[in-house]
Amino acid sequence: MQPVLETGAPDGFGFWPVAEAEPFGYLPLSGGLSPAEVGTAVMCIARCNDIDPGPDDRPPPRPADPLGSFLHGLLTFDTLFAAGGMRVTDRSDGTAFTPGCCNGLEDWRDWHQVLDGSGRASFGHDPDPFAERLGDTVRLTVDAELSDSPVIELSVTELRELLRGAERDLTGFLAAAADWGTRYLPGRSASVTAALARALALPLTRPSGTTAG
């Protein structure tokens, strides 16, 4: 299980260095990303929220400077979106359970509903990934709209361990992004890190031995 962020092509992006990315591909998030990959992830999350507010939303007006304008939604919206989710791969046959359209990493804790709540959860559409607990087994259906969809089955214990590992990956990425921000977004590092924590549904903490930017 990996937390993955949906990526887009940089298209001349120039606010900070970014790595090449495939449109509608997935970037696994972890503390081991290169600075350019962290830059790509921050760019993608900011882009997800670089929209004009609806008529009932009244954040402060966009700043005049281009960078401030680009980061405006990320830094001001109450509810943030980070396109992606959890990808689960069966290494025995290569079957991959991937998040569907409109799923976001901010909802990754819905996986706990499968384990300890309703026992089921869906994760987007086109495809329509669906997870369901059946006793001590969890069945992951790659596309619930297909009668012959591939499935992945694993134990409840295995899924709990996978979720713990995925949360460690997200926490590691947040720490890497905080360090990245001190170099590439001086003056905005703390606010961007706090926004990323909200976008990823994580507490704003730092691993022992490090300091906030």
C-alpha positions in Angstrom: 0.0 0.0 0.0 1.3 3.4 -1.0 -0.1 6.9 -0.7 -0.1 8.2 -4.3 -0.8 11.7 -5.6 -2.2 12.2 -9.1 0.2 14.1 -11.2 0.1 16.4 -14.2 2.6 17.7 -16.7 4.6 20.7 -15.5 3.7 22.7 -18.6 6.3 25.4 -18.1 5.8 25.6 -14.3 8.6 27.9 -13.0 7.9 28.8 -9.4 10.4 26.1 -8.1 12.2 23.1 -9.6 10.0 20.1 -10.4 10.5 16.6 -11.8 9.0 15.4 -15.0 5.6 13.8 -14.5 3.1 12.0 -16.6 -0.4 13.5 -17.0 -2.8 11.5 -14.8 0.0 9.4 -13.4 0.7 8.7 -9.8 3.6 9.8 -7.6 4.1 7.7 -4.5 4.6 9.9 -1.5 7.3 9.2 1.1 10.2 10.8 2.9 12.6 9.5 0.3 11.5 11.8 -2.5 14.1 14.0 -4.2 13.7 17.8 -3.8 12.4 18.0 -7.4 9.8 15.2 -6.7 8.7 17.0 -3.5 8.4 20.1 -5.6 6.2 18.2 -8.1 4.0 17.0 -5.2 3.6 20.5 -3.8 2.8 21.9 -7.2 0.1 19.2 -7.8 -1.6 19.8 -4.5 -1.5 23.5 -4.9 -2.9 23.2 -8.4 -5.8 21.0 -7.1 -6.8 24.0 -5.0 -5.9 26.8 -7.4 -9.5 27.6 -8.2 -11.8 30.6 -7.7 -14.1 30.3 -4.7 -17.8 29.6 -5.0 -20.3 32.3 -4.3 -20.7 31.2 -0.7 -16.9 31.1 0.0 -15.2 34.4 0.8 -11.5 34.0 1.4 -9.3 37.0 1.2 -8.8 38.3 -2.4 -5.9 36.8 -4.4 -2.6 38.5 -3.9 -1.3 40.4 -6.8 2.1 38.6 -7.0 1.9 35.4 -9.2 3.3 33.0 -6.6 1.0 34.3 -3.9 -1.9 33.9 -6.3 -0.9 30.3 -7.1 -0.7 29.4 -3.5 -3.8 31.3 -2.5 -6.3 28.4 -2.5 -3.9 26.1 -0.7 -3.3 28.6 2.1 -6.9 29.9 2.5 -9.5 27.2 1.7 -11.0 25.5 4.7 -11.3 22.2 2.8 -8.4 21.1 0.7 -8.2 18.5 -2.0 -5.2 16.3 -3.0 -6.2 14.1 -6.0 -5.0 10.5 -5.4 -5.4 8.0 -2.6 -4.0 4.6 -1.6 -2.7 2.2 -4.2 -2.5 -1.4 -3.2 -0.5 -3.8 -5.4 -0.6 -7.6 -5.2 3.0 -8.5 -5.9 2.2 -12.1 -6.8 0.3 -11.2 -10.0 0.6 -7.4 -10.4 -3.0 -6.6 -9.7 -3.3 -2.9 -8.7 -6.1 -1.4 -6.7 -5.9 2.3 -7.6 -7.9 5.4 -6.5 -10.6 6.5 -9.0 -11.5 10.0 -10.2 -12.4 12.5 -7.6 -10.8 10.6 -4.8 -8.5 12.5 -2.6 -5.7 11.8 -0.1 -7.4 14.0 2.4 -9.9 11.1 2.8 -7.4 8.3 3.3 -8.6 7.6 6.8 -11.8 6.2 5.2 -9.8 3.0 5.1 -10.4 2.7 8.8 -14.1 2.5 8.1 -13.5 -0.7 6.3 -11.7 -2.1 9.4 -13.6 -0.7 12.3 -16.7 1.1 10.9 -19.2 0.2 8.3 -17.0 -2.4 6.8 -17.0 -0.9 3.4 -15.8 2.1 1.4 -15.5 3.3 -2.1 -12.6 5.3 -3.5 -13.7 7.3 -6.5 -15.1 6.3 -9.9 -13.9 5.4 -13.4 -12.7 2.9 -12.2 -14.9 2.3 -9.2 -12.6 0.8 -6.5 -14.4 -0.7 -3.6 -13.2 -2.2 -0.3 -15.3 -4.5 1.9 -14.6 -6.4 5.1 -15.8 -10.0 5.1 -15.1 -11.4 8.6 -11.3 -11.5 9.0 -10.7 -10.9 5.3 -10.8 -7.6 3.3 -11.7 -7.8 -0.4 -10.5 -5.0 -2.7 -12.4 -4.9 -5.9 -10.5 -3.0 -8.6 -13.6 -1.8 -10.5 -17.0 -2.6 -8.9 -18.8 -1.8 -12.1 -17.3 -4.8 -13.8 -18.7 -8.3 -13.1 -15.3 -9.9 -13.7 -13.2 -7.2 -12.0 -9.8 -8.3 -10.6 -9.8 -8.5 -6.8 -7.2 -8.5 -4.0 -7.9 -10.3 -0.8 -5.9 -9.8 2.4 -6.4 -10.3 6.1 -7.6 -7.6 8.4 -4.3 -7.8 10.2 -2.4 -7.3 7.0 -4.4 -4.3 6.1 -3.8 -2.7 9.5 -0.1 -3.1 9.0 -0.3 -1.7 5.5 -2.2 1.3 6.7 0.4 2.0 9.4 3.2 1.8 6.8 1.2 4.2 4.5 0.8 6.7 7.3 4.5 6.6 8.0 5.1 7.3 4.3 2.8 10.3 4.5 4.4 11.6 7.7 7.8 11.2 6.1 6.7 13.1 3.0 5.3 16.0 5.2 8.7 16.2 7.0 10.5 16.3 3.7 8.2 18.9 2.4 8.8 21.1 5.5 12.5 20.9 4.9 12.0 21.6 1.2 9.9 24.6 2.0 12.7 26.3 4.0 14.8 26.3 0.8 12.3 27.0 -1.9 9.5 28.9 -0.2 11.3 31.0 2.4 8.8 33.2 4.3 6.0 30.8 3.4 7.4 27.5 4.6 5.4 27.3 7.8 2.1 28.2 6.2 2.6 25.8 3.3 3.6 22.9 5.6 0.5 23.5 7.7 -1.7 23.5 4.6 -0.1 20.3 3.3 -0.8 18.7 6.7 -4.4 19.6 6.4 -4.5 18.4 2.8 -3.1 15.0 3.8 -5.2 14.7 7.0 -2.1 14.6 9.2 -1.2 16.3 12.5 1.4 19.0 12.1 4.3 17.3 13.9 8.0 16.8 13.2 10.0 13.6 13.8 12.4 13.7 16.8 15.7 15.4 16.0 14.3 17.8 13.4 13.0 21.3 13.7 10.3 23.1 11.8 11.1 25.4 9.0 
